[in-house]
């Protein structure tokens, strides 16, 4: 595991600080290892921290009264998980859960310390606002897709987004950097696991995607884009 300061230097907002400013803030942060499938925090629990993902990937989950999960977003390395609306609303309860999709390292700072830090460096509020704005736009697009788009388009769009954010070009196609189970695909797109299985099987049959050792490979990206845009 890297030194704490090395992780902090790569985090959004924090990386904009000068070395001497970062050194003063270092003690305010706690860096933790989180094993795969372990919760960083859970919906409804007391929450007084602002979290960042230093390495790995964390999925944000909303839970229904029927016991079903919906994946709000998957947070990759060097991103703000969110502030759980603590900065302005000061609600002590977590609005959703965060669960490690793979072994991850997270950094957390108390809401009071984070807000004090932003108050002293108001020019960094712009960076913070831009991140939150991007997260809100992503959530809006996801809700819009679920409300109006067919399941095949929803799944295709998520695969394209993952290819853009985590993809690696290989001889076998674009390898997604995150392993997704059929249940996770269903939770991401607001459908049933049976439908996710059917759609992914169709994509494989059409040779749009392939799978190997749990990883999804996009073989024909243009065909997937056609499905996503219904050309």
N, C-alpha and C positions, 0 to 999 in steps of 0.2 A: 504494500500500500504506500502511495506517495505521501510526502509530507503535507500537512494541512495547507500550508501556504501555497504549495504548488497547485493544489485543487482550486483554491480561492482565486488565484490569478487568472483562471480560465472561465470563471462564472460570469454570466451576464450582469451588468450594472457594476459588480464588484471589480471586474477587470479594468474599468475605466479609472480606478483610483491610482494615485501615485504610490510608489513603494512605501514611503513613510506613512501615508494614510492607511494603506493596507495593513502594515505592521501593527498599527494602533487598533485596528478592527479585528485582527486575527483571533484574539482571545474571546471575542463575543460569539464566535462560531463553534459549533460542535460537528465533527465529521464522523459518520457511522457507516459500518458495513451492514447491508441488508440482504439476507439470503433470498433466493428465488422463492416466490409465492408467500413471502412474509410481508406483513403490513408495515408501511411507514407510519401511517395513522389511519384511524377508522372513523367513518361517518358517525356523527352524534357524540363522539368523545370530546373531552375538553381539548382545546387546541390553542396554544399561545405561540406557535412557531411559524416562521416563514421558511419553506424548504426549497432547496435546489438539488438537482441531480448532477453529481460530479462525473459519474461513469455508470454505464449500464442503462437500463430502461425501466420506467415505472408507469403502470397504467392507473388512471384515475377512474374510479368506479362510483356509480350511483346505484343504490339498492332500492328495489320496489318492496311493497308490503307483502307481495307474493313470494318474495325470496329470490327474485331474478335480479341479475346484474346488467347494467348497461355501461359500456366503456365510453367515458366522455372523451378521453384523449390519452395518447401514449406519449410520455415525456422522455426524450432522449438525453444524452450527455450534455452537460453545460447549458441547462435550461432551468428556468424558474418553474417549479411545480405549480405554484400560485400562492396567494396569501390567504386563501380561504375567506376572503372578504374581511379579514381581521383589521387591516390597516385603517379602514374608514368606518366600518360598521361596528367593530369591536365585539363581535359575537363570539363567545368563548367555545362554541361547538363547531366541529368540523362539518362542512357542508357536503362532503363526499369522502370516499376512502382513497388511499393510495397504496398500491400493492406492487411489489417488485416483480416485473415480468421475467427478469433474469437477475443473477447476482449483481448488486449495484452498490454504489457508494453515494450517500446523500449528505448534504451539509444543511444545518439548520441554525437559525438565529432567532432570538426572541422577537416578537412583534414590537415590543417597546424599544429594543435596541435598534431594530431595523428602521423604525419610524424616526427615531432620534438621529440616526445616520442620514436619512433622506432630508430631514429638516436642516441639518448642518451642510448638506450638499444639494441644494435645491436644483442645481443644473442636472442632477442625475434622475430627477423625477421624470424627465422626458424619456430617458431610456426605459425606466420602469413602466411608464404609461404606454410606450410602444409595444412592450412585451405583452402586457395585459390586453391591449387592443387586439393584437394578433391572436391571442388565445380566445377572445370573445368572438372574433370573426370566424375562427375555425369551428367553434361551438355552434354559431349561427348556421354556418354552411352544413354542418352535420345534421342539425335539427331540420333544416330545409329539405335536405336529401331524404331523410326518413319520412317526412310528411308528404312529399310529392313524387319521389322517384321510385322506379321499380327496383326490386332487390338486386337484380343483376347489375344495374347501373351503380347502385350504392356500393356493392362489393368491388366492382371494377375501379371505382374512384378511390376507394381506400387503398387498394393494391397499388395504384399509380402513385398515390401520395406517399406510401411507404417506400416505393422505388425511388422517388425523388429525395426523400429524407434520409433513407438508410441504404439505398441500393448500391450494389457493387457489380461492375461489369465482369462477367466471366465467359468462358467458352460455351457454357450451357445456357447463357442468358443473364438477365439482371437478377442477381441474388438479393433477396430482401434481408436486411441485417437483423431482423427480429423474427423469431419463430412464433407463429400464430396457430393455435389449435382451431378446430372448427367451431368450438364453443366461443372462443374469443372473437372469431370473425362474426359470429351471430350476435354477440354482445356489442360489437362495434357498430353493427349496421341495423340493430333493432329488429332482428328476425329470429326465427327458430333455428336450432342446430340442424334439424332435418333439411331446411331450405338452404342453409349454408353448405351442407354436404352436397346437395343436388347441384347447386350453382358451381361450386368448385370442381365437381366431377365433370360437369359440362365444359368448363374452361380447359380441363385436362384433356378431355376427349377431342376438343377442337385444336389441341396443341397450342393453346394460348399461354398456358403455364405448365410447369412440371414441378415435382417435389422430390427432394432428396434429403434424407437424414433430418427431417422436420423443417427444412428450409423451403420456401417457395421461390421458384425461378420464373421470371416473366420471359417467355420465349419470343412471343410476337407482341411487342409493346403497341404497335399501331393498331392491331386487332383489339387489344384491350381498351385502347383509347376510343375506338369505334363503338364498343359496347358502352363505355362511359358516357359518350356524347350522342349515341344512337345515330351515327352517320349511316 
